[in-house]
C-alpha cells in the first residue's frame, strides 16, 4: 500500500524507511503473511471515502478471509 496515500510519514517512521530501503521490515509485518492464521469472524467496513486506505485494500482483505473460509462480511 506504500505510496497509495499522501500520508507517508507514519509508514516511513514505523517501518524505519521505505519498502526499497528496508524491504525486510515491510515483508515482516505484511498482513498477507498472516492470512493462514485468520480464524475469528470479521466485519470489514470500508468505502471509497476512506482517503487513507484505498478501497482495493479492503477488498483484498475480504477476498483473503473468504478464500480461507473465515466467516466474514463486507459493508460498503
C-alpha positions in Angstrom: 0.0 0.0 0.0 3.0 2.3 0.3 2.5 5.3 -2.0 -1.2 4.9 -2.3 -1.8 7.8 0.1 -0.3 11.2 0.5 0.5 10.5 4.2 3.8 8.6 4.1 5.4 9.9 7.3 3.8 7.3 9.5 4.8 4.3 7.4 8.3 5.7 6.9 8.7 6.1 10.7 7.0 2.9 11.8 8.8 0.7 9.2 12.1 2.6 9.5 12.3 3.5 5.9 10.7 2.8 2.5 9.9 -0.6 1.0 13.0 -0.3 -1.1 15.3 0.8 1.7 14.0 -1.6 4.3 12.1 -4.4 2.5 12.6 -6.9 5.3 10.6 -4.8 7.7 7.7 -4.4 5.3 7.7 -8.1 4.5 7.8 -9.0 8.2 4.7 -7.0 9.0 2.7 -7.6 5.8 -0.8 -8.7 6.8 -0.9 -11.1 3.8 1.7 -13.2 5.5 -0.7 -14.0 8.4 -3.8 -14.9 6.5 -3.3 -18.5 7.3 -3.8 -17.6 11.0 -7.1 -15.8 10.5 -9.9 -17.6 12.3 -12.1 -15.0 14.0 -15.2 -13.8 12.2 -14.6 -10.4 10.7 -16.7 -7.5 9.6 -14.9 -5.2 7.2 -16.3 -1.7 6.9 -14.8 0.3 4.1 -15.7 2.7 1.3 -14.3 4.9 -1.4 -14.5 7.8 1.1 -11.6 6.4 3.1 -8.8 8.7 2.0 -6.0 6.8 3.8 -6.6 3.2 2.8 -7.5 2.6 -0.8 -10.7 0.6 -1.4 -8.8 -2.2 -3.0 -7.0 -2.9 0.3 -10.3 -3.7 1.9 -11.4 -5.9 -1.0 -8.1 -7.8 -0.7 -8.7 -8.5 3.0 -12.2 -9.6 2.3 -11.2 -11.9 -0.6 -8.4 -13.4 1.6 -10.7 -14.2 4.5 -13.4 -15.5 2.2 -10.9 -17.8 0.5 -9.7 -19.1 3.9 -13.3 -19.9 4.9 -13.5 -17.3 7.7 -17.0 -16.1 8.4 -16.9 -12.6 7.1 -19.0 -9.7 5.8 -18.0 -6.6 3.7 -20.0 -3.5 4.4 -19.5 -0.8 1.8 
